[in-house]
């Protein structure tokens, strides 16, 4: 079938339509991939566990020589050890105590360019280019750019703020399958009730999962759900 000539107004409409479709496609392509972000969160936690590698034997070159874990390369190569579970580094929960390093957080990279984060991670100073594949670097960068949570919405004065009853319903239908109704499973890990003293870490793991384990990540759900689960664990499950 042959189409007739299109008027200037018709061209304008077609151009507008094409622009609109292009914008929708661009928006879809830029939408955050929650699976990639969750995997990046696990890499941020303990990347060598996720990638099934041995941790580097030498201390990370950017980790301060006088900090607590200077002699423990396995620990000081974890992203969280320098930048904190809350991503705020020296300005957040790691502003003092045994995890203090004086290193700034990653919170300034929220909403930035993942490619720039990949370049930073792969640079000789960070040294992750020697250990991580492109997919790993991309997932980690996606977590840094798209996956950081505003923990101030869920944690006040070092304590989680959530709906205990809603957390009970979520825990008993999702978490209890692996952790048991009393939070004492699996046997090789601490009881869940004993972990609520660090709500930032617990939020991170509930949202992203546990490295090397088949733990579901709740990241794609409203993050308040994670806070509610932790509030229930804190209020109802035994800590010893």
C-alpha positions as MATLAB code, in Angstrom:
seq = 'XXXXXXXXXXXXXXXXXXXXXXXXXXXXXXXXXXXXXXXXXXXXXXXXXXXXXXXXXXXXXXXXXXXXXXXXXXXXXXXXXXXXXXXXXXXXXXXXXXXXXXXXXXXXXXXXXXXXXXXXXXXXXXXXXXXXXXXXXXXXXXXXXXXXXXXXXXXXXXXXXXXXXXXXXXXXXXXXXXXXXXXXXXXXXXXXXXXXXXXXXXXXXXXXXXXXXXXXXXXXXXXXXXXXXXXXXXXXXXXX';
ca = [
       0.000    0.000    0.000;
       1.322    3.432   -0.935;
       0.875    6.260    1.563;
      -0.132    9.690    0.354;
       1.853   12.830    1.047;
       2.071   13.979    4.633;
       1.431   17.620    5.472;
       3.791   19.756    7.524;
       1.382   19.407   10.422;
       1.416   15.631    9.947;
       5.209   15.616   10.013;
       5.130   17.609   13.227;
       2.748   15.100   14.798;
       4.882   12.172   13.677;
       7.999   13.858   15.024;
       6.302   14.502   18.356;
       5.132   10.899   18.528;
       8.602    9.610   17.710;
      10.103   11.867   20.360;
       7.606   10.639   22.932;
       8.301    6.994   22.124;
      12.014    7.689   22.293;
      11.673    9.317   25.705;
       9.674    6.349   27.016;
      12.259    3.927   25.648;
      15.109    5.952   27.153;
      13.343    6.073   30.513;
      12.799    2.314   30.420;
      16.432    1.685   29.546;
      17.570    3.870   32.433;
      15.258    2.228   34.971;
      17.190    0.729   37.846;
      17.654   -3.038   37.673;
      16.829   -4.170   41.194;
      18.481   -7.546   40.646;
      21.729   -5.879   39.629;
      21.497   -3.474   42.547;
      20.861   -6.250   45.072;
      23.821   -8.236   43.747;
      25.881   -5.054   43.938;
      24.812   -4.702   47.568;
      26.142   -8.175   48.281;
      29.394   -7.317   46.505;
      29.636   -4.164   48.648;
      29.230   -6.407   51.686;
      31.682   -9.202   50.819;
      32.564   -9.331   47.122;
      34.962  -12.276   47.362;
      32.190  -14.418   48.840;
      29.864  -13.550   45.964;
      32.497  -14.221   43.311;
      33.809  -17.324   45.116;
      37.387  -16.101   45.369;
      39.996  -16.046   48.053;
      40.241  -12.613   49.633;
      43.478  -10.725   48.850;
      46.322  -11.583   51.205;
      47.680   -8.027   51.366;
      45.931   -5.098   52.987;
      44.054   -2.734   50.687;
      46.362    0.108   49.729;
      43.781    2.787   50.643;
      43.063    1.361   54.088;
      44.853    3.381   56.815;
      47.845    1.590   58.337;
      46.820    2.649   61.857;
      43.166    1.581   61.624;
      41.713   -1.400   63.485;
      41.725   -3.918   60.638;
      45.024   -2.983   59.003;
      46.361   -6.476   59.583;
      43.198   -8.184   58.368;
      43.184   -7.908   54.594;
      40.081  -10.074   54.356;
      38.186   -7.416   56.288;
      39.696   -4.218   54.931;
      38.976   -5.211   51.326;
      35.238   -5.109   52.053;
      33.666   -1.903   50.720;
      31.547   -1.554   53.826;
      34.635   -1.544   56.036;
      35.727    1.848   54.712;
      32.421    3.383   53.648;
      30.051    1.926   56.240;
      26.783    0.045   55.947;
      25.054    3.402   55.652;
      27.425    4.550   52.882;
      28.389    7.659   54.848;
      31.896    6.641   55.876;
      33.423    8.916   58.496;
      30.249   11.019   58.603;
      27.932    8.160   59.518;
      27.759    5.187   61.865;
      31.511    4.641   61.397;
      32.370    8.133   62.596;
      33.894    6.530   65.703;
      34.617    3.150   67.199;
      36.597    0.179   65.936;
      35.466    0.655   62.322;
      36.580    4.279   62.096;
      38.983    4.958   59.216;
      38.394    8.624   58.422;
      37.502    7.660   54.839;
      34.586    9.492   53.287;
      31.393    7.766   52.227;
      29.897    6.888   48.881;
      26.739    8.902   49.533;
      27.995   11.705   47.300;
      27.718    9.341   44.316;
      23.970    8.792   44.630;
      22.264    9.422   41.311;
      25.590    9.765   39.506;
      27.060    8.015   36.495;
      27.651    4.269   36.998;
      30.390    4.330   34.358;
      32.326    6.854   36.442;
      32.001    4.596   39.481;
      33.208    1.597   37.468;
      36.253    3.596   36.364;
      36.982    4.542   39.967;
      36.654    0.955   41.183;
      38.863   -0.401   38.398;
      41.578    2.244   38.837;
      44.882    1.069   40.379;
      44.154    2.893   43.642;
      41.025    0.845   44.355;
      42.396   -2.194   42.585;
      39.122   -4.014   41.990;
      39.827   -4.318   38.288;
      42.222   -7.135   39.180;
      39.523   -9.181   40.887;
      36.117   -8.317   39.456;
      34.664   -8.901   36.002;
      32.812   -6.175   34.108;
      29.456   -7.545   35.278;
      30.605   -7.402   38.898;
      31.854   -3.837   38.544;
      28.606   -2.801   36.869;
      26.457   -4.345   39.600;
      28.561   -2.734   42.318;
      28.367    0.635   40.553;
      24.591    0.285   40.195;
      24.329   -0.278   43.930;
      26.449    2.805   44.651;
      24.461    5.013   42.263;
      20.930    3.623   42.564;
      20.848    1.415   45.641;
      21.836    3.513   48.638;
      18.999    3.835   51.127;
      18.222    6.855   53.238;
      18.542    5.033   56.524;
      17.514    8.135   58.440;
      13.936    7.280   57.388;
      14.111    3.951   59.215;
      16.687    4.327   61.995;
      16.529    6.815   64.859;
      19.221    7.050   67.546;
      20.669    3.716   66.426;
      17.342    1.887   66.670;
      15.102    0.657   63.874;
      11.669    2.247   63.535;
       8.999   -0.073   62.164;
       5.620   -1.739   62.576;
       6.195   -4.833   64.711;
       2.918   -6.538   63.782;
       3.439   -6.056   60.056;
       6.999   -7.306   60.516;
       5.634  -10.414   62.235;
       3.477  -11.237   59.210;
       6.365  -10.764   56.771;
       8.846  -12.677   58.909;
       6.575  -15.677   59.453;
       5.755  -16.022   55.755;
       9.176  -15.231   54.248;
      12.046  -15.321   56.740;
      10.979  -18.140   59.065;
      11.391  -20.701   56.283;
      15.179  -20.454   56.679;
      15.675  -18.734   60.019;
      13.014  -20.590   62.011;
      10.128  -19.018   63.889;
      12.497  -18.158   66.741;
      15.333  -16.783   64.563;
      17.772  -19.479   65.693;
      18.465  -20.987   62.272;
      20.749  -21.794   60.570;
      22.906  -23.041   63.417;
      26.176  -21.726   61.938;
      25.115  -18.079   62.233;
      24.259  -15.907   65.236;
      20.658  -15.733   66.391;
      18.789  -12.981   64.548;
      17.682  -11.383   67.805;
      21.332  -10.745   68.695;
      22.008   -8.743   65.514;
      19.678   -5.784   65.949;
      22.345   -3.669   67.657;
      23.601   -2.825   64.170;
      20.383   -1.928   62.314;
      22.308   -0.520   59.319;
      23.936   -3.874   58.642;
      20.714   -5.782   59.177;
      18.802   -3.439   56.848;
      21.506   -3.871   54.214;
      21.273   -7.664   54.375;
      17.470   -7.792   54.415;
      17.347   -5.506   51.384;
      20.164   -7.130   49.397;
      20.646  -10.647   50.760;
      23.584  -12.434   52.351;
      26.723  -12.988   50.229;
      27.169  -16.602   49.238;
      23.759  -17.652   50.589;
      20.348  -18.241   49.012;
      18.777  -15.475   51.072;
      16.008  -13.521   49.280;
      16.549   -9.800   48.823;
      13.563   -7.583   49.650;
      14.981   -4.584   47.780;
      12.238   -4.446   45.134;
       9.620   -4.014   47.883;
       8.893   -0.920   49.945;
      11.952   -0.555   52.180;
       9.689    0.047   55.154;
       8.891   -3.674   54.952;
      12.535   -4.449   55.746;
      12.383   -2.040   58.672;
       9.181   -3.690   59.930;
      10.796   -7.133   59.811;
      13.775   -5.891   61.825;
      11.470   -4.139   64.294;
       9.743   -7.488   64.863;
      13.059   -9.314   65.254;
      14.211   -6.696   67.771;
      10.979   -6.736   69.768;
      10.040  -10.418   69.746;
      12.900  -12.797   68.919;
      15.369  -14.032   71.566;
      18.948  -12.756   71.491;
      20.480  -15.701   73.354;
];
